[in-house]
């Protein structure tokens, strides 16, 4: 049986212009037509859901999250979460997935935790939960002994090379994550840390990952750390603060995806005590880089780094969209970053990312016109999975 959705406005995820008065044809959970609604020749009214007062768009993808951590800014609470066993963290992970789903996020990529709790959750629990959020995991990220990364990963054994350590790892992850720089300084603007690994090591990891059908995501800030990750063939640059014009041009040429996580600096400015000036300057510089990336044609996928201090799971997606708009993206372009680009990066674009003929009928509904976005995205009207609405508060199919 074919059913129909009459939408007032459609943003399809491609980055193209907003369409008005759209009629979606849905058969067997898939989109079989995206037509213009003709009031003079309407389909059978019993098969039509009237969303003419709403805007529909693809579900969101958050390409950088930390499901095992909450957004608490209490250092004692964060320390407890980092040290907790799986039985303690498992309900927290589930809660965070609920938060993502209720805000229209149907796919996330977890950036790692030192205990591998999220990997275990995916293997043991993800098939049993009610909400259909696709979870891609890195397990434990790789970092150099004595350098940043202990809270999200592990190091090679003493005397062991990075490539040897990666080759020994048989965990069922979806991505390999390398930490190739430090964090951004909140006391010294523009400070760049040295790379954690050398070019040859990273190349070997990328080659080994390719043999397993996996992509490599690189935490990298600063010109040299990003340049090395790009030269080694990493598939995405995470954060990328202060990487500079030359690296952005190289990313555009190679079509390497950038996940800029700009909201991390806004959250730092809003939540840290004391000096906020450097966080504000970091944010403005990142927005300038994002504007440059748009000009050059760098593919950007939205990532929030949710679970970091002050960065709420699910809710922060809209904040990241606002920053893309602030940097010069128009609304359809910003939403492409939040939908299709992320879906392609995670390899789930056959399920979500676009609203088009042949795609699964998965989309979210916002009350009102596109002019009221992104504000209205914070409280969605509905979430459709395979052509049917879900109750986003109780996670049960209607």
Secondary structure as a PSIPRED ss2 file (coil, helix, strand):
# PSIPRED VFORMAT (PSIPRED V4.0)

   1 X C   1.000  0.000  0.000
   2 X E   0.000  0.000  1.000
   3 X E   0.000  0.000  1.000
   4 X E   0.000  0.000  1.000
   5 X E   0.000  0.000  1.000
   6 X E   0.000  0.000  1.000
   7 X E   0.000  0.000  1.000
   8 X E   0.000  0.000  1.000
   9 X E   0.000  0.000  1.000
  10 X E   0.000  0.000  1.000
  11 X E   0.000  0.000  1.000
  12 X C   1.000  0.000  0.000
  13 X C   1.000  0.000  0.000
  14 X C   1.000  0.000  0.000
  15 X C   1.000  0.000  0.000
  16 X C   1.000  0.000  0.000
  17 X C   1.000  0.000  0.000
  18 X C   1.000  0.000  0.000
  19 X E   0.000  0.000  1.000
  20 X E   0.000  0.000  1.000
  21 X E   0.000  0.000  1.000
  22 X E   0.000  0.000  1.000
  23 X E   0.000  0.000  1.000
  24 X E   0.000  0.000  1.000
  25 X E   0.000  0.000  1.000
  26 X E   0.000  0.000  1.000
  27 X E   0.000  0.000  1.000
  28 X C   1.000  0.000  0.000
  29 X C   1.000  0.000  0.000
  30 X E   0.000  0.000  1.000
  31 X E   0.000  0.000  1.000
  32 X E   0.000  0.000  1.000
  33 X E   0.000  0.000  1.000
  34 X E   0.000  0.000  1.000
  35 X E   0.000  0.000  1.000
  36 X E   0.000  0.000  1.000
  37 X C   1.000  0.000  0.000
  38 X C   1.000  0.000  0.000
  39 X H   0.000  1.000  0.000
  40 X H   0.000  1.000  0.000
  41 X H   0.000  1.000  0.000
  42 X C   1.000  0.000  0.000
  43 X C   1.000  0.000  0.000
  44 X C   1.000  0.000  0.000
  45 X H   0.000  1.000  0.000
  46 X H   0.000  1.000  0.000
  47 X H   0.000  1.000  0.000
  48 X E   0.000  0.000  1.000
  49 X E   0.000  0.000  1.000
  50 X E   0.000  0.000  1.000
  51 X E   0.000  0.000  1.000
  52 X E   0.000  0.000  1.000
  53 X E   0.000  0.000  1.000
  54 X E   0.000  0.000  1.000
  55 X E   0.000  0.000  1.000
  56 X E   0.000  0.000  1.000
  57 X E   0.000  0.000  1.000
  58 X C   1.000  0.000  0.000
  59 X C   1.000  0.000  0.000
  60 X E   0.000  0.000  1.000
  61 X E   0.000  0.000  1.000
  62 X E   0.000  0.000  1.000
  63 X E   0.000  0.000  1.000
  64 X E   0.000  0.000  1.000
  65 X E   0.000  0.000  1.000
  66 X C   1.000  0.000  0.000
  67 X C   1.000  0.000  0.000
  68 X C   1.000  0.000  0.000
  69 X C   1.000  0.000  0.000
  70 X C   1.000  0.000  0.000
  71 X C   1.000  0.000  0.000
  72 X C   1.000  0.000  0.000
  73 X C   1.000  0.000  0.000
  74 X C   1.000  0.000  0.000
  75 X H   0.000  1.000  0.000
  76 X H   0.000  1.000  0.000
  77 X H   0.000  1.000  0.000
  78 X H   0.000  1.000  0.000
  79 X H   0.000  1.000  0.000
  80 X H   0.000  1.000  0.000
  81 X H   0.000  1.000  0.000
  82 X H   0.000  1.000  0.000
  83 X H   0.000  1.000  0.000
  84 X C   1.000  0.000  0.000
  85 X C   1.000  0.000  0.000
  86 X H   0.000  1.000  0.000
  87 X H   0.000  1.000  0.000
  88 X H   0.000  1.000  0.000
  89 X H   0.000  1.000  0.000
  90 X H   0.000  1.000  0.000
  91 X H   0.000  1.000  0.000
  92 X H   0.000  1.000  0.000
  93 X H   0.000  1.000  0.000
  94 X H   0.000  1.000  0.000
  95 X H   0.000  1.000  0.000
  96 X H   0.000  1.000  0.000
  97 X H   0.000  1.000  0.000
  98 X H   0.000  1.000  0.000
  99 X H   0.000  1.000  0.000
 100 X H   0.000  1.000  0.000
 101 X H   0.000  1.000  0.000
 102 X H   0.000  1.000  0.000
 103 X C   1.000  0.000  0.000
 104 X C   1.000  0.000  0.000
 105 X E   0.000  0.000  1.000
 106 X E   0.000  0.000  1.000
 107 X E   0.000  0.000  1.000
 108 X E   0.000  0.000  1.000
 109 X E   0.000  0.000  1.000
 110 X E   0.000  0.000  1.000
 111 X C   1.000  0.000  0.000
 112 X C   1.000  0.000  0.000
 113 X C   1.000  0.000  0.000
 114 X C   1.000  0.000  0.000
 115 X C   1.000  0.000  0.000
 116 X C   1.000  0.000  0.000
 117 X H   0.000  1.000  0.000
 118 X H   0.000  1.000  0.000
 119 X H   0.000  1.000  0.000
 120 X H   0.000  1.000  0.000
 121 X H   0.000  1.000  0.000
 122 X H   0.000  1.000  0.000
 123 X H   0.000  1.000  0.000
 124 X H   0.000  1.000  0.000
 125 X C   1.000  0.000  0.000
 126 X H   0.000  1.000  0.000
 127 X H   0.000  1.000  0.000
 128 X H   0.000  1.000  0.000
 129 X C   1.000  0.000  0.000
 130 X C   1.000  0.000  0.000
 131 X C   1.000  0.000  0.000
 132 X C   1.000  0.000  0.000
 133 X C   1.000  0.000  0.000
 134 X E   0.000  0.000  1.000
 135 X E   0.000  0.000  1.000
 136 X E   0.000  0.000  1.000
 137 X E   0.000  0.000  1.000
 138 X C   1.000  0.000  0.000
 139 X C   1.000  0.000  0.000
 140 X C   1.000  0.000  0.000
 141 X E   0.000  0.000  1.000
 142 X E   0.000  0.000  1.000
 143 X C   1.000  0.000  0.000
 144 X C   1.000  0.000  0.000
 145 X C   1.000  0.000  0.000
 146 X C   1.000  0.000  0.000
 147 X C   1.000  0.000  0.000
 148 X C   1.000  0.000  0.000
 149 X C   1.000  0.000  0.000
 150 X C   1.000  0.000  0.000
 151 X C   1.000  0.000  0.000
 152 X C   1.000  0.000  0.000
 153 X E   0.000  0.000  1.000
 154 X E   0.000  0.000  1.000
 155 X C   1.000  0.000  0.000
 156 X C   1.000  0.000  0.000
 157 X C   1.000  0.000  0.000
 158 X C   1.000  0.000  0.000
 159 X C   1.000  0.000  0.000
 160 X C   1.000  0.000  0.000
 161 X C   1.000  0.000  0.000
 162 X H   0.000  1.000  0.000
 163 X H   0.000  1.000  0.000
 164 X H   0.000  1.000  0.000
 165 X H   0.000  1.000  0.000
 166 X H   0.000  1.000  0.000
 167 X H   0.000  1.000  0.000
 168 X H   0.000  1.000  0.000
 169 X C   1.000  0.000  0.000
 170 X C   1.000  0.000  0.000
 171 X C   1.000  0.000  0.000
 172 X C   1.000  0.000  0.000
 173 X C   1.000  0.000  0.000
 174 X C   1.000  0.000  0.000
 175 X E   0.000  0.000  1.000
 176 X E   0.000  0.000  1.000
 177 X E   0.000  0.000  1.000
 178 X E   0.000  0.000  1.000
 179 X E   0.000  0.000  1.000
 180 X C   1.000  0.000  0.000
 181 X C   1.000  0.000  0.000
 182 X C   1.000  0.000  0.000
 183 X C   1.000  0.000  0.000
 184 X C   1.000  0.000  0.000
 185 X C   1.000  0.000  0.000
 186 X C   1.000  0.000  0.000
 187 X C   1.000  0.000  0.000
 188 X C   1.000  0.000  0.000
 189 X C   1.000  0.000  0.000
 190 X C   1.000  0.000  0.000
 191 X C   1.000  0.000  0.000
 192 X C   1.000  0.000  0.000
 193 X C   1.000  0.000  0.000
 194 X C   1.000  0.000  0.000
 195 X C   1.000  0.000  0.000
 196 X C   1.000  0.000  0.000
 197 X C   1.000  0.000  0.000
 198 X C   1.000  0.000  0.000
 199 X H   0.000  1.000  0.000
 200 X H   0.000  1.000  0.000
 201 X H   0.000  1.000  0.000
 202 X H   0.000  1.000  0.000
 203 X H   0.000  1.000  0.000
 204 X H   0.000  1.000  0.000
 205 X H   0.000  1.000  0.000
 206 X H   0.000  1.000  0.000
 207 X H   0.000  1.000  0.000
 208 X H   0.000  1.000  0.000
 209 X H   0.000  1.000  0.000
 210 X H   0.000  1.000  0.000
 211 X H   0.000  1.000  0.000
 212 X C   1.000  0.000  0.000
 213 X C   1.000  0.000  0.000
 214 X C   1.000  0.000  0.000
 215 X E   0.000  0.000  1.000
 216 X E   0.000  0.000  1.000
 217 X E   0.000  0.000  1.000
 218 X E   0.000  0.000  1.000
 219 X E   0.000  0.000  1.000
 220 X E   0.000  0.000  1.000
 221 X C   1.000  0.000  0.000
 222 X C   1.000  0.000  0.000
 223 X H   0.000  1.000  0.000
 224 X H   0.000  1.000  0.000
 225 X H   0.000  1.000  0.000
 226 X H   0.000  1.000  0.000
 227 X H   0.000  1.000  0.000
 228 X H   0.000  1.000  0.000
 229 X H   0.000  1.000  0.000
 230 X H   0.000  1.000  0.000
 231 X H   0.000  1.000  0.000
 232 X H   0.000  1.000  0.000
 233 X C   1.000  0.000  0.000
 234 X C   1.000  0.000  0.000
 235 X C   1.000  0.000  0.000
 236 X E   0.000  0.000  1.000
 237 X E   0.000  0.000  1.000
 238 X E   0.000  0.000  1.000
 239 X E   0.000  0.000  1.000
 240 X C   1.000  0.000  0.000
 241 X C   1.000  0.000  0.000
 242 X C   1.000  0.000  0.000
 243 X C   1.000  0.000  0.000
 244 X H   0.000  1.000  0.000
 245 X H   0.000  1.000  0.000
 246 X H   0.000  1.000  0.000
 247 X H   0.000  1.000  0.000
 248 X H   0.000  1.000  0.000
 249 X H   0.000  1.000  0.000
 250 X H   0.000  1.000  0.000
 251 X H   0.000  1.000  0.000
 252 X H   0.000  1.000  0.000
 253 X H   0.000  1.000  0.000
 254 X H   0.000  1.000  0.000
 255 X C   1.000  0.000  0.000
 256 X C   1.000  0.000  0.000
 257 X E   0.000  0.000  1.000
 258 X E   0.000  0.000  1.000
 259 X E   0.000  0.000  1.000
 260 X C   1.000  0.000  0.000
 261 X C   1.000  0.000  0.000
 262 X C   1.000  0.000  0.000
 263 X H   0.000  1.000  0.000
 264 X H   0.000  1.000  0.000
 265 X H   0.000  1.000  0.000
 266 X H   0.000  1.000  0.000
 267 X H   0.000  1.000  0.000
 268 X H   0.000  1.000  0.000
 269 X H   0.000  1.000  0.000
 270 X H   0.000  1.000  0.000
 271 X H   0.000  1.000  0.000
 272 X C   1.000  0.000  0.000
 273 X C   1.000  0.000  0.000
 274 X C   1.000  0.000  0.000
 275 X C   1.000  0.000  0.000
 276 X C   1.000  0.000  0.000
 277 X H   0.000  1.000  0.000
 278 X H   0.000  1.000  0.000
 279 X H   0.000  1.000  0.000
 280 X H   0.000  1.000  0.000
 281 X H   0.000  1.000  0.000
 282 X H   0.000  1.000  0.000
 283 X H   0.000  1.000  0.000
 284 X H   0.000  1.000  0.000
 285 X H   0.000  1.000  0.000
 286 X H   0.000  1.000  0.000
 287 X H   0.000  1.000  0.000
 288 X H   0.000  1.000  0.000
 289 X H   0.000  1.000  0.000
 290 X H   0.000  1.000  0.000
 291 X H   0.000  1.000  0.000
 292 X H   0.000  1.000  0.000
 293 X H   0.000  1.000  0.000
 294 X H   0.000  1.000  0.000
 295 X H   0.000  1.000  0.000
 296 X H   0.000  1.000  0.000
 297 X C   1.000  0.000  0.000
 298 X C   1.000  0.000  0.000
 299 X C   1.000  0.000  0.000
 300 X E   0.000  0.000  1.000
 301 X C   1.000  0.000  0.000
 302 X C   1.000  0.000  0.000
 303 X C   1.000  0.000  0.000
 304 X C   1.000  0.000  0.000
 305 X C   1.000  0.000  0.000
 306 X E   0.000  0.000  1.000
 307 X C   1.000  0.000  0.000
 308 X C   1.000  0.000  0.000
 309 X C   1.000  0.000  0.000
 310 X C   1.000  0.000  0.000
 311 X C   1.000  0.000  0.000
 312 X C   1.000  0.000  0.000
 313 X C   1.000  0.000  0.000
 314 X C   1.000  0.000  0.000
 315 X C   1.000  0.000  0.000
 316 X H   0.000  1.000  0.000
 317 X H   0.000  1.000  0.000
 318 X H   0.000  1.000  0.000
 319 X H   0.000  1.000  0.000
 320 X H   0.000  1.000  0.000
 321 X H   0.000  1.000  0.000
 322 X H   0.000  1.000  0.000
 323 X H   0.000  1.000  0.000
 324 X H   0.000  1.000  0.000
 325 X H   0.000  1.000  0.000
 326 X H   0.000  1.000  0.000
 327 X C   1.000  0.000  0.000
 328 X C   1.000  0.000  0.000
 329 X C   1.000  0.000  0.000
 330 X C   1.000  0.000  0.000
 331 X H   0.000  1.000  0.000
 332 X H   0.000  1.000  0.000
 333 X H   0.000  1.000  0.000
 334 X H   0.000  1.000  0.000
 335 X H   0.000  1.000  0.000
 336 X H   0.000  1.000  0.000
 337 X H   0.000  1.000  0.000
 338 X H   0.000  1.000  0.000
 339 X C   1.000  0.000  0.000
 340 X H   0.000  1.000  0.000
 341 X H   0.000  1.000  0.000
 342 X H   0.000  1.000  0.000
 343 X H   0.000  1.000  0.000
 344 X H   0.000  1.000  0.000
 345 X H   0.000  1.000  0.000
 346 X H   0.000  1.000  0.000
 347 X C   1.000  0.000  0.000
 348 X C   1.000  0.000  0.000
 349 X C   1.000  0.000  0.000
 350 X C   1.000  0.000  0.000
 351 X C   1.000  0.000  0.000
 352 X C   1.000  0.000  0.000
 353 X C   1.000  0.000  0.000
 354 X C   1.000  0.000  0.000
 355 X C   1.000  0.000  0.000
 356 X C   1.000  0.000  0.000
 357 X C   1.000  0.000  0.000
 358 X C   1.000  0.000  0.000
 359 X C   1.000  0.000  0.000
 360 X E   0.000  0.000  1.000
 361 X C   1.000  0.000  0.000
 362 X C   1.000  0.000  0.000
 363 X E   0.000  0.000  1.000
 364 X E   0.000  0.000  1.000
 365 X E   0.000  0.000  1.000
 366 X E   0.000  0.000  1.000
 367 X E   0.000  0.000  1.000
 368 X C   1.000  0.000  0.000
 369 X C   1.000  0.000  0.000
 370 X H   0.000  1.000  0.000
 371 X H   0.000  1.000  0.000
 372 X H   0.000  1.000  0.000
 373 X C   1.000  0.000  0.000
 374 X C   1.000  0.000  0.000
 375 X H   0.000  1.000  0.000
 376 X H   0.000  1.000  0.000
 377 X H   0.000  1.000  0.000
 378 X H   0.000  1.000  0.000
 379 X C   1.000  0.000  0.000
 380 X C   1.000  0.000  0.000
 381 X C   1.000  0.000  0.000
 382 X E   0.000  0.000  1.000
 383 X E   0.000  0.000  1.000
 384 X E   0.000  0.000  1.000
 385 X E   0.000  0.000  1.000
 386 X C   1.000  0.000  0.000
 387 X C   1.000  0.000  0.000
 388 X E   0.000  0.000  1.000
 389 X E   0.000  0.000  1.000
 390 X E   0.000  0.000  1.000
 391 X E   0.000  0.000  1.000
 392 X C   1.000  0.000  0.000
 393 X C   1.000  0.000  0.000
 394 X C   1.000  0.000  0.000
 395 X C   1.000  0.000  0.000
 396 X E   0.000  0.000  1.000
 397 X E   0.000  0.000  1.000
 398 X C   1.000  0.000  0.000
